[in-house]
Amino acid sequence: MVFGRSSRKKRPVEPVTLKILVAGGFGVGKTTLVGAVSEIRPLRTEETLSEAGRPVDDTHGVETKTTTTVAMDFGRITLREDLVLYLFGTPGQDRFWFLWDELAQGSLGAVVLADTRRLEDCFAAVDYFERRSIPFTVAVNCFEGADRHPAETISAALDLDPDVPVMLCDARDRESVKNVLIAVVEHALEVSASRRRAAAAVTS
């Protein structure tokens, strides 16, 4: 008698979904980053810069920028069959910061995108995530013509904790952005595990 092999179908994997914020100063490349890596058509809420906003929107260093995000950017990327990231890009101007608390709810971690020509523009994002204990990675967007500095120099300039990763990236390049997102997830999981161990030590 011949026995045939049973043809068991593999059950579809239910992916883990994680929320990642993309923050930073005005014109630093957040919308570009989300668009470069998203596997779906990214949702964008860009509006044309107007004369009315000129007194409050600092376009120094990004004089050619003609649009701005007024709510959020949204994209999605599947890192593995069982891991999907939802990306939420925050608006960069001060007058839209009231949206950050809403966007930050339920996030695993964040990318703080930086431009070495205007490094001070990302101080607010760094401060925001530090105050709320949200793990983050700093990604320096390497614009053409901008000075390149070692990660240690960037970390010192931003007064970061030693465990905060600092990476150089190209927000236009999919693989470069993927590496940043993988670093964010790994760092956030390490921070979460460390907090659990600390909490267990206190209660034991």
C-alpha positions in Angstrom: 0.0 0.0 0.0 1.3 3.4 -0.9 0.8 6.3 1.4 0.8 9.8 0.0 2.1 12.7 1.9 -0.5 14.9 3.6 -0.7 18.2 1.9 -1.0 20.6 4.9 -1.4 24.2 4.0 0.7 26.6 5.9 -1.4 28.8 8.0 -1.0 32.5 7.1 1.2 34.4 9.5 -0.5 37.1 11.4 2.1 39.9 11.4 3.0 42.0 14.4 2.3 45.6 13.6 4.4 48.4 15.2 4.0 52.1 15.0 7.0 54.3 14.4 7.1 58.1 14.4 9.3 60.1 12.0 10.1 63.6 13.5 12.4 66.4 13.0 12.7 70.0 12.0 10.9 71.8 9.1 12.2 70.7 5.7 14.5 68.0 7.0 13.1 65.2 4.8 10.4 63.5 6.8 7.9 63.3 3.9 10.7 62.1 1.6 11.8 59.4 4.0 8.3 58.0 4.4 7.7 58.1 0.7 11.0 56.4 -0.1 10.3 53.3 1.9 6.5 52.9 1.9 5.1 49.9 0.1 1.7 51.6 -0.3 1.0 55.0 -1.8 1.8 57.3 1.2 -0.8 59.5 2.7 0.4 63.1 2.6 -1.1 66.2 4.1 1.0 68.8 2.4 -0.1 72.3 1.7 1.6 75.1 -0.2 3.5 77.6 1.9 1.7 80.9 1.9 2.6 84.5 2.5 0.4 84.4 5.7 2.7 81.7 7.2 6.0 83.4 6.2 6.4 85.3 9.5 6.1 82.0 11.5 7.7 79.4 9.2 11.5 79.5 9.3 12.6 78.6 5.8 16.3 79.5 6.5 18.4 76.9 4.7 15.4 75.4 2.9 14.4 78.5 0.8 13.4 76.3 -2.2 10.8 74.4 -0.2 7.3 75.3 -1.4 5.1 72.9 0.6 4.7 71.8 4.2 3.1 68.9 6.1 0.1 70.2 8.1 -1.1 67.0 9.8 1.0 63.9 9.1 2.5 61.6 6.6 1.6 57.9 6.7 3.2 54.9 5.1 3.7 51.2 5.7 6.6 48.8 5.2 6.8 45.0 5.7 10.2 44.2 7.2 9.5 40.5 7.5 6.6 38.3 6.8 5.7 38.6 10.5 6.6 42.3 11.1 4.9 45.3 9.6 5.8 48.9 10.5 3.3 51.8 10.2 5.1 55.1 9.8 3.7 58.4 11.0 5.6 61.5 9.9 5.0 64.5 12.2 4.7 68.1 11.1 7.8 70.1 11.6 6.7 73.6 12.4 6.0 74.8 16.0 2.4 75.7 15.3 1.5 72.1 14.5 3.2 70.5 17.6 -0.2 70.1 19.3 -0.7 67.1 16.9 2.4 65.2 18.3 0.7 63.9 21.4 -2.1 62.3 19.3 0.4 60.8 16.8 2.7 59.5 19.6 0.0 57.3 21.3 0.9 53.7 21.0 4.2 54.2 19.2 7.1 51.8 19.8 9.8 54.3 18.9 10.8 57.2 16.7 13.2 58.4 14.1 14.5 61.9 14.7 15.7 63.1 11.3 18.5 65.7 11.5 20.2 68.1 9.1 23.8 69.1 10.1 23.2 72.5 8.5 20.4 73.2 11.0 21.1 70.7 13.8 19.3 72.9 16.3 16.0 72.3 14.5 15.8 68.7 15.9 16.3 69.7 19.6 12.6 69.9 20.2 12.0 66.4 18.9 14.8 65.0 20.9 13.5 66.7 24.0 9.9 65.5 23.3 10.9 61.9 23.1 13.2 62.0 26.1 10.6 63.6 28.3 8.0 60.9 27.4 10.6 58.0 27.6 9.9 57.0 23.9 13.0 55.3 22.5 14.4 57.0 19.4 17.2 56.9 16.9 18.8 60.0 15.4 19.2 59.7 11.6 21.3 62.4 9.9 20.0 63.1 6.5 23.1 63.6 4.3 22.1 66.5 2.1 24.4 67.3 -0.9 26.8 70.0 0.2 26.3 69.5 3.9 29.2 68.8 6.1 29.7 65.2 7.2 30.4 64.6 10.9 31.1 61.4 12.9 28.2 59.9 14.8 30.0 60.7 18.1 30.2 64.4 17.2 26.5 64.5 16.4 25.7 62.7 19.6 27.7 65.2 21.7 26.2 68.2 19.9 22.7 67.0 20.7 23.7 66.0 24.2 22.3 62.5 23.7 22.4 59.6 26.2 25.2 57.2 25.2 22.8 54.4 24.3 20.8 56.5 21.7 21.9 55.3 18.2 23.1 57.9 15.7 23.2 57.0 12.0 23.9 58.6 8.7 21.3 58.1 6.0 19.9 59.2 2.7 16.1 59.8 3.1 15.6 59.3 -0.7 17.1 55.8 -0.6 14.9 52.8 0.3 17.7 50.6 1.7 19.2 53.4 3.7 15.8 54.2 5.3 15.1 50.5 6.0 18.4 50.2 7.9 17.3 53.2 10.0 13.9 51.6 10.8 15.5 48.3 11.7 17.8 50.2 14.1 14.8 52.0 15.6 13.0 48.7 16.2 16.0 47.0 17.7 16.8 49.9 20.0 13.2 50.2 21.2 13.0 46.5 21.9 16.3 46.6 23.9 15.0 49.6 25.9 11.8 47.7 26.6 13.6 44.6 27.7 15.9 46.7 30.0 12.9 48.4 31.6 11.2 45.0 32.3 14.4 43.7 33.9 14.6 46.8 36.0 11.0 46.5 37.1 11.4 42.8 37.9 14.5 43.6 40.0 12.5 46.2 42.0 9.6 43.8 42.8 11.8 40.8 43.6 
